[in-house]
Amino acid sequence: MSRYLITGASRGIGLAIARVLHPHHDLILTARCADGLDAAAQELRAGDSRGGKVRKRVAAGGSVETLPLDLSDPDSIPGAVDGIDGPIDGVIHSAGVLVSGTVADLTASDWQRSLTLNVTAPAVLTAALLPRLRESRGSVVLINSGSGFTAGAGGGAYSASKFALRAFADSLRAEERENGVRVISVHPGRVDTDMQRQLRSFEEGEYEAEKYMRPESVAAVVASTLAMGPDATIESVSVRPA
């Protein structure tokens, strides 16, 4: 079995990715909240799959490890992952933060928080894992956003971080291609998650879950990119609500 590390794995898209991958892969789940991680790991080990409102039993899959990780403190990341034993076949960066506000209203700490969580932390974590990713000829998956392509009023800090994350992915891909490391950017549109509720609250709009993608739909795309054979790779994919 391949072994993947997933950030933001206690909820939302990260947890959905863990649910999709677990039947066939070993997982290392990371998030800031230890209680949320424990709950996610317990669910997976019990063989429960909660796809949206449907709960079903699935066959026991790979192993599940947990690693509480505070991505707001990038300096702590290398030491935390140094404690992981064994190979790693991929890292999936799903954790992120939404910082909304106009340029006139955003503070220096707002900009710093957006860039630290959404860009610096993935870069530092990837660098710390690169020796093992090179050895396994593994994959780096970055859950970006439609905001990684376009920006609008009130979304400057978030879009700036996602544009930067796309630039990081492009540079990393060019640097590591000869080492066999695949770098994949996934750009979802609106997804039915807590972050989407936060955004709709900022926009002062009604939350219409039926108009958004399910986290499981994004997870299925991630799984398909990881399933590509050694002769090809999906480097960037945009996933939009139907």
C-alpha positions in Angstrom: 0.0 0.0 0.0 1.1 3.6 -0.7 1.3 5.9 2.3 0.0 9.4 2.2 0.1 12.4 4.6 -3.0 14.6 4.5 -3.2 18.0 6.1 -6.5 19.4 7.3 -7.7 15.8 7.6 -10.1 16.3 10.5 -12.9 17.8 8.4 -14.1 19.1 5.1 -12.2 18.2 1.9 -9.2 16.7 3.9 -11.4 14.2 5.7 -13.2 13.3 2.5 -9.9 12.6 0.8 -8.9 10.4 3.8 -12.2 8.5 3.4 -11.7 7.8 -0.3 -8.0 6.8 0.1 -8.2 4.7 3.2 -9.6 1.5 1.7 -6.4 1.0 -0.4 -3.7 3.2 1.3 -2.0 3.8 4.6 -2.6 7.3 5.9 -1.0 9.9 8.2 -3.7 12.4 9.2 -2.6 15.8 10.4 -4.6 18.8 11.7 -4.2 21.3 14.5 -7.0 19.8 16.7 -6.0 16.5 18.3 -9.6 15.7 19.2 -10.8 16.1 15.6 -7.9 14.0 14.4 -8.7 11.2 16.9 -12.4 11.2 15.8 -11.4 11.0 12.1 -9.0 8.2 12.8 -11.5 6.3 14.9 -14.1 6.6 12.1 -11.7 5.2 9.5 -10.4 2.4 11.6 -14.0 1.4 12.3 -14.7 1.1 8.6 -17.4 3.8 8.5 -17.7 5.9 5.4 -19.9 9.0 5.6 -20.3 10.2 2.1 -22.5 13.3 2.5 -25.6 12.1 4.4 -25.1 8.4 3.6 -23.3 6.2 6.1 -22.1 2.8 5.1 -19.7 0.1 6.2 -16.6 -0.4 4.1 -13.9 -3.0 4.2 -11.0 -2.3 6.6 -8.3 -0.5 4.7 -4.7 0.6 5.4 -3.2 1.8 8.7 -4.2 5.2 10.1 -1.7 7.4 12.1 -2.3 10.8 13.5 0.0 13.8 13.9 -1.2 17.0 15.5 0.5 19.8 13.4 0.2 23.5 13.9 0.7 25.0 10.4 0.5 28.5 11.8 4.0 27.8 13.2 6.0 26.8 10.2 9.3 26.6 12.2 7.8 23.7 14.1 7.0 21.6 11.0 10.4 20.0 10.2 10.8 18.7 13.7 7.3 17.3 13.8 7.6 15.3 10.6 11.1 14.1 11.4 9.4 11.9 13.9 7.5 10.0 11.2 9.1 6.6 10.5 9.1 4.9 7.2 8.4 5.9 3.6 5.9 8.5 2.3 4.5 8.2 -1.1 2.7 11.5 -1.2 1.6 14.6 0.7 -1.8 16.2 0.2 -2.1 19.8 1.3 -5.8 20.3 2.1 -5.5 22.6 5.2 -6.1 26.3 4.6 -7.6 29.4 5.9 -10.0 32.0 4.4 -9.1 35.6 5.1 -11.7 38.0 3.7 -11.8 41.7 3.6 -11.1 44.8 1.5 -7.5 46.0 1.1 -8.6 49.1 3.0 -9.7 47.0 6.0 -7.1 44.2 6.1 -4.4 44.4 8.6 -0.8 43.3 8.3 -1.6 40.3 10.5 -4.5 39.3 8.2 -2.1 39.2 5.2 0.5 37.3 7.2 -2.0 34.7 8.5 -3.3 34.1 4.9 0.1 33.7 3.4 1.5 31.7 6.3 -1.2 29.0 6.4 -1.8 28.8 2.7 1.7 29.2 1.2 4.5 29.1 3.7 3.3 26.0 5.6 2.8 23.8 2.5 6.2 24.9 1.2 8.0 24.1 4.4 6.2 20.8 4.9 6.9 19.7 1.3 10.6 20.6 1.7 10.8 18.6 4.9 9.4 15.6 3.1 11.2 15.9 -0.2 13.9 13.4 0.5 11.3 10.7 1.1 9.2 11.8 -1.8 12.1 11.6 -4.2 12.9 8.2 -2.9 9.4 7.0 -3.5 8.9 9.0 -6.7 5.9 10.3 -4.9 3.2 13.0 -5.4 2.5 16.5 -4.0 -1.2 17.4 -4.2 -2.1 21.0 -3.5 -5.8 21.8 -2.9 -5.9 25.3 -4.4 -9.1 27.2 -5.4 -10.8 28.9 -8.3 -9.4 32.0 -6.5 -5.9 30.7 -7.6 -6.9 32.0 -11.1 -9.1 35.0 -10.5 -9.5 37.6 -7.7 -12.4 39.9 -6.8 -13.4 42.5 -4.3 -12.9 41.4 -0.7 -10.8 38.4 -1.7 -7.4 39.9 -2.1 -5.7 38.2 0.8 -7.1 34.8 0.0 -6.5 35.0 -3.8 -3.0 36.3 -3.3 -2.2 33.3 -1.2 -3.7 30.9 -3.8 -2.0 32.6 -6.7 1.2 32.2 -4.7 0.4 28.5 -4.0 0.0 28.0 -7.8 3.4 29.6 -8.4 4.9 27.4 -5.7 3.4 24.3 -7.4 4.8 25.4 -10.8 8.3 26.0 -9.5 8.3 22.8 -7.5 7.1 20.8 -10.5 9.9 22.2 -12.7 12.5 21.5 -10.0 11.5 18.0 -9.1 10.3 16.5 -12.4 13.7 14.9 -13.0 13.5 13.3 -9.5 10.2 11.7 -10.4 8.1 13.8 -8.0 4.7 14.6 -9.4 3.1 18.0 -8.4 -0.7 18.3 -8.8 -2.7 21.5 -8.4 -6.5 21.0 -7.8 -8.6 24.1 -8.1 -12.2 23.5 -6.7 -15.0 25.9 -7.1 -17.5 26.3 -4.3 -17.6 23.3 -2.0 -20.1 22.5 0.8 -17.7 23.1 3.8 -17.3 25.2 6.9 -15.1 27.6 4.8 -17.9 28.1 2.3 -20.2 29.0 5.2 -17.7 31.5 6.4 -17.4 33.0 2.9 -21.2 33.2 2.4 -21.4 35.0 5.8 -18.9 37.5 4.6 -20.8 38.0 1.3 -24.0 38.3 3.3 -25.6 35.7 1.0 -27.8 32.7 1.6 -26.1 29.4 2.1 -27.3 27.1 -0.7 -25.6 23.8 -0.2 -27.4 22.2 -3.2 -25.5 24.6 -5.5 -22.1 23.6 -4.2 -20.0 20.5 -4.7 -19.7 17.9 -2.1 -16.2 17.4 -0.6 -16.4 13.8 -1.8 -16.5 15.0 -5.4 -13.2 16.9 -4.9 -11.8 13.8 -3.1 -12.6 11.6 -6.1 -10.6 13.9 -8.3 -7.6 13.7 -6.0 -7.8 9.9 -5.9 -7.9 9.8 -9.7 -4.8 11.9 -10.0 -2.9 9.7 -7.6 -4.0 6.6 -9.5 -2.3 7.7 -12.7 0.3 5.3 -14.0 4.0 6.1 -14.1 3.8 7.2 -17.8 1.6 10.3 -17.1 0.5 12.9 -14.7 -2.3 15.4 -14.2 -0.5 18.6 -13.4 -3.5 21.0 -12.9 -7.3 20.4 -12.8 -10.2 22.8 -12.3 -13.3 21.2 -10.6 -16.5 23.3 -10.8 -20.1 22.8 -9.5 -22.3 21.3 -12.2 
